[in-house]
């Protein structure tokens, strides 16, 4: 067992703000990170990295994400609310630096697609642009915005209505092999990680030994 | 670019339910997975694996998680609501099989600590039990329950009030090296992964080259 440091609420209050931001962003564990593609009604596109996605349910297929407080105005959120659609595009090893760069504060008339060199892809008449370089792309229909009064963030809930998956990644049982898609994960504000699968484990039952599915 | 399979809402409706569950649980990307420790007022403990944690904010330090619909009654949620406290314990390579086993449907008088052999740890007078084998342990105070009418799940928001981190994992800038803590990630319902850090990237600015922090 390793020796542990202990911090309480009162210790956090004494720390530099930016250190607390790094610390607390790290403590939730590895995060789901992806690029959100949107467009306004005039076709001006926006692309932004987020690391706050979470599964809400499979039927209907719902994903949640958290937006930081406005103002400043959040272009992605405004486009989602105005148009009702967005895309979620997995980040892989080849594009994670460009993905990180989308977090820079560009002027509003600059599209992060052009600024970072990532490629817009429109397909199946879906309103919002996908990221062509992503091996897993989701078309999302906006469902609900819930404002979290506790810290003025917003929870956006969307339904997955279009799925594109690189064909070698889908297993017979529906499991998607994210490593074959080169999907990465992140931690804290700025750390990017690839993964090594240890195992898939069978559905657990009381008093039964745990078995591998692989 | 890899060839991609395409599924729409109408395709999902034709698939076997369990395949959709695996598929949709995979599509959000790698997830934050951890063990939630609780106790009822009589000291009967409960331990359960969750993979729906997400960062809500650093100041105050807030984490969210999603609970599936009740009934059936969710022991962890009942304990959180009754007592106001829970722990979030990172899962590492040495304990992921036991962590997975906590998802079995044990009778209510069985503690998953005893059933899986993971060790209860009480400290700093915190009400809920920590998992001794975890290298990162968080004591959480319940703040808010928001019912999501869209699919009858519940969002539980808690504030991090106690932090225990293995001492070699904390960087000067507040970043926590989750790999030194052996923290793992998961994908889908049952796949467990360790990680390899590719880089930490500097805060992005328009028209500046992206630099490594390492």
Boltz contact constraints between the chains, C-beta under 6 A:
constraints:
  - contact:
      token1: [A, 2]
      token2: [B, 135]
      max_distance: 6.0
  - contact:
      token1: [A, 2]
      token2: [B, 166]
      max_distance: 6.0
  - contact:
      token1: [A, 3]
      token2: [B, 167]
      max_distance: 6.0
  - contact:
      token1: [A, 4]
      token2: [B, 164]
      max_distance: 6.0
  - contact:
      token1: [A, 4]
      token2: [B, 166]
      max_distance: 6.0
  - contact:
      token1: [A, 5]
      token2: [B, 165]
      max_distance: 6.0
  - contact:
      token1: [A, 5]
      token2: [B, 167]
      max_distance: 6.0
  - contact:
      token1: [A, 6]
      token2: [B, 164]
      max_distance: 6.0
  - contact:
      token1: [A, 7]
      token2: [B, 163]
      max_distance: 6.0
  - contact:
      token1: [A, 8]
      token2: [B, 162]
      max_distance: 6.0
  - contact:
      token1: [A, 9]
      token2: [B, 161]
      max_distance: 6.0
  - contact:
      token1: [A, 19]
      token2: [B, 174]
      max_distance: 6.0
  - contact:
      token1: [A, 20]
      token2: [B, 58]
      max_distance: 6.0
  - contact:
      token1: [A, 21]
      token2: [B, 58]
      max_distance: 6.0
  - contact:
      token1: [A, 22]
      token2: [B, 173]
      max_distance: 6.0
  - contact:
      token1: [A, 22]
      token2: [B, 174]
      max_distance: 6.0
  - contact:
      token1: [A, 22]
      token2: [B, 175]
      max_distance: 6.0
  - contact:
      token1: [A, 23]
      token2: [B, 174]
      max_distance: 6.0
  - contact:
      token1: [A, 24]
      token2: [B, 58]
      max_distance: 6.0
  - contact:
      token1: [A, 24]
      token2: [B, 61]
      max_distance: 6.0
  - contact:
      token1: [A, 25]
      token2: [B, 55]
      max_distance: 6.0
  - contact:
      token1: [A, 26]
      token2: [B, 175]
      max_distance: 6.0
  - contact:
      token1: [A, 26]
      token2: [B, 176]
      max_distance: 6.0
  - contact:
      token1: [A, 28]
      token2: [B, 32]
      max_distance: 6.0
  - contact:
      token1: [A, 28]
      token2: [B, 53]
      max_distance: 6.0
  - contact:
      token1: [A, 28]
      token2: [B, 55]
      max_distance: 6.0
  - contact:
      token1: [A, 28]
      token2: [B, 63]
      max_distance: 6.0
  - contact:
      token1: [A, 29]
      token2: [B, 32]
      max_distance: 6.0
  - contact:
      token1: [A, 29]
      token2: [B, 34]
      max_distance: 6.0
  - contact:
      token1: [A, 29]
      token2: [B, 90]
      max_distance: 6.0
  - contact:
      token1: [A, 29]
      token2: [B, 183]
      max_distance: 6.0
  - contact:
      token1: [A, 30]
      token2: [B, 30]
      max_distance: 6.0
  - contact:
      token1: [A, 30]
      token2: [B, 32]
      max_distance: 6.0
  - contact:
      token1: [A, 30]
      token2: [B, 185]
      max_distance: 6.0
  - contact:
      token1: [A, 31]
      token2: [B, 32]
      max_distance: 6.0
  - contact:
      token1: [A, 32]
      token2: [B, 28]
      max_distance: 6.0
  - contact:
      token1: [A, 32]
      token2: [B, 29]
      max_distance: 6.0
  - contact:
      token1: [A, 32]
      token2: [B, 30]
      max_distance: 6.0
  - contact:
      token1: [A, 32]
      token2: [B, 31]
      max_distance: 6.0
  - contact:
      token1: [A, 34]
      token2: [B, 29]
      max_distance: 6.0
  - contact:
      token1: [A, 52]
      token2: [B, 54]
      max_distance: 6.0
  - contact:
      token1: [A, 52]
      token2: [B, 55]
      max_distance: 6.0
  - contact:
      token1: [A, 53]
      token2: [B, 28]
      max_distance: 6.0
  - contact:
      token1: [A, 54]
      token2: [B, 52]
      max_distance: 6.0
  - contact:
      token1: [A, 54]
      token2: [B, 54]
      max_distance: 6.0
  - contact:
      token1: [A, 55]
      token2: [B, 25]
      max_distance: 6.0
  - contact:
      token1: [A, 55]
      token2: [B, 28]
      max_distance: 6.0
  - contact:
      token1: [A, 55]
      token2: [B, 52]
      max_distance: 6.0
  - contact:
      token1: [A, 56]
      token2: [B, 66]
      max_distance: 6.0
  - contact:
      token1: [A, 56]
      token2: [B, 153]
      max_distance: 6.0
  - contact:
      token1: [A, 57]
      token2: [B, 151]
      max_distance: 6.0
  - contact:
      token1: [A, 58]
      token2: [B, 20]
      max_distance: 6.0
  - contact:
      token1: [A, 58]
      token2: [B, 21]
      max_distance: 6.0
  - contact:
      token1: [A, 58]
      token2: [B, 24]
      max_distance: 6.0
  - contact:
      token1: [A, 61]
      token2: [B, 24]
      max_distance: 6.0
  - contact:
      token1: [A, 63]
      token2: [B, 28]
      max_distance: 6.0
  - contact:
      token1: [A, 66]
      token2: [B, 56]
      max_distance: 6.0
  - contact:
      token1: [A, 90]
      token2: [B, 29]
      max_distance: 6.0
  - contact:
      token1: [A, 97]
      token2: [B, 210]
      max_distance: 6.0
  - contact:
      token1: [A, 100]
      token2: [B, 201]
      max_distance: 6.0
  - contact:
      token1: [A, 100]
      token2: [B, 204]
      max_distance: 6.0
  - contact:
      token1: [A, 101]
      token2: [B, 204]
      max_distance: 6.0
  - contact:
      token1: [A, 101]
      token2: [B, 210]
      max_distance: 6.0
  - contact:
      token1: [A, 103]
      token2: [B, 204]
      max_distance: 6.0
  - contact:
      token1: [A, 104]
      token2: [B, 204]
      max_distance: 6.0
  - contact:
      token1: [A, 104]
      token2: [B, 205]
      max_distance: 6.0
  - contact:
      token1: [A, 104]
      token2: [B, 206]
      max_distance: 6.0
  - contact:
      token1: [A, 106]
      token2: [B, 206]
      max_distance: 6.0
  - contact:
      token1: [A, 135]
      token2: [B, 2]
      max_distance: 6.0
  - contact:
      token1: [A, 144]
      token2: [B, 150]
      max_distance: 6.0
  - contact:
      token1: [A, 150]
      token2: [B, 144]
      max_distance: 6.0
  - contact:
      token1: [A, 151]
      token2: [B, 57]
      max_distance: 6.0
  - contact:
      token1: [A, 153]
      token2: [B, 56]
      max_distance: 6.0
  - contact:
      token1: [A, 161]
      token2: [B, 9]
      max_distance: 6.0
  - contact:
      token1: [A, 162]
      token2: [B, 8]
      max_distance: 6.0
  - contact:
      token1: [A, 163]
      token2: [B, 7]
      max_distance: 6.0
  - contact:
      token1: [A, 164]
      token2: [B, 4]
      max_distance: 6.0
  - contact:
      token1: [A, 164]
      token2: [B, 6]
      max_distance: 6.0
  - contact:
      token1: [A, 165]
      token2: [B, 5]
      max_distance: 6.0
  - contact:
      token1: [A, 166]
      token2: [B, 2]
      max_distance: 6.0
  - contact:
      token1: [A, 166]
      token2: [B, 4]
      max_distance: 6.0
  - contact:
      token1: [A, 167]
      token2: [B, 3]
      max_distance: 6.0
  - contact:
      token1: [A, 167]
      token2: [B, 5]
      max_distance: 6.0
  - contact:
      token1: [A, 173]
      token2: [B, 22]
      max_distance: 6.0
  - contact:
      token1: [A, 174]
      token2: [B, 19]
      max_distance: 6.0
  - contact:
      token1: [A, 174]
      token2: [B, 22]
      max_distance: 6.0
  - contact:
      token1: [A, 174]
      token2: [B, 23]
      max_distance: 6.0
  - contact:
      token1: [A, 175]
      token2: [B, 22]
      max_distance: 6.0
  - contact:
      token1: [A, 175]
      token2: [B, 26]
      max_distance: 6.0
  - contact:
      token1: [A, 175]
      token2: [B, 188]
      max_distance: 6.0
  - contact:
      token1: [A, 176]
      token2: [B, 26]
      max_distance: 6.0
  - contact:
      token1: [A, 178]
      token2: [B, 187]
      max_distance: 6.0
  - contact:
      token1: [A, 183]
      token2: [B, 29]
      max_distance: 6.0
  - contact:
      token1: [A, 185]
      token2: [B, 30]
      max_distance: 6.0
  - contact:
      token1: [A, 185]
      token2: [B, 185]
      max_distance: 6.0
  - contact:
      token1: [A, 187]
      token2: [B, 178]
      max_distance: 6.0
  - contact:
      token1: [A, 188]
      token2: [B, 175]
      max_distance: 6.0
  - contact:
      token1: [A, 190]
      token2: [B, 200]
      max_distance: 6.0
  - contact:
      token1: [A, 190]
      token2: [B, 201]
      max_distance: 6.0
  - contact:
      token1: [A, 191]
      token2: [B, 200]
      max_distance: 6.0
  - contact:
      token1: [A, 192]
      token2: [B, 198]
      max_distance: 6.0
  - contact:
      token1: [A, 192]
      token2: [B, 199]
      max_distance: 6.0
  - contact:
      token1: [A, 193]
      token2: [B, 195]
      max_distance: 6.0
  - contact:
      token1: [A, 193]
      token2: [B, 197]
      max_distance: 6.0
  - contact:
      token1: [A, 194]
      token2: [B, 196]
      max_distance: 6.0
  - contact:
      token1: [A, 194]
      token2: [B, 198]
      max_distance: 6.0
  - contact:
      token1: [A, 195]
      token2: [B, 193]
      max_distance: 6.0
  - contact:
      token1: [A, 195]
      token2: [B, 195]
      max_distance: 6.0
  - contact:
      token1: [A, 196]
      token2: [B, 194]
      max_distance: 6.0
  - contact:
      token1: [A, 197]
      token2: [B, 193]
      max_distance: 6.0
  - contact:
      token1: [A, 198]
      token2: [B, 192]
      max_distance: 6.0
  - contact:
      token1: [A, 198]
      token2: [B, 194]
      max_distance: 6.0
  - contact:
      token1: [A, 199]
      token2: [B, 192]
      max_distance: 6.0
  - contact:
      token1: [A, 200]
      token2: [B, 190]
      max_distance: 6.0
  - contact:
      token1: [A, 200]
      token2: [B, 191]
      max_distance: 6.0
  - contact:
      token1: [A, 201]
      token2: [B, 100]
      max_distance: 6.0
  - contact:
      token1: [A, 201]
      token2: [B, 190]
      max_distance: 6.0
  - contact:
      token1: [A, 204]
      token2: [B, 100]
      max_distance: 6.0
  - contact:
      token1: [A, 204]
      token2: [B, 101]
      max_distance: 6.0
  - contact:
      token1: [A, 204]
      token2: [B, 103]
      max_distance: 6.0
  - contact:
      token1: [A, 204]
      token2: [B, 104]
      max_distance: 6.0
  - contact:
      token1: [A, 205]
      token2: [B, 104]
      max_distance: 6.0
  - contact:
      token1: [A, 206]
      token2: [B, 104]
      max_distance: 6.0
  - contact:
      token1: [A, 206]
      token2: [B, 106]
      max_distance: 6.0
  - contact:
      token1: [A, 210]
      token2: [B, 97]
      max_distance: 6.0
  - contact:
      token1: [A, 210]
      token2: [B, 101]
      max_distance: 6.0
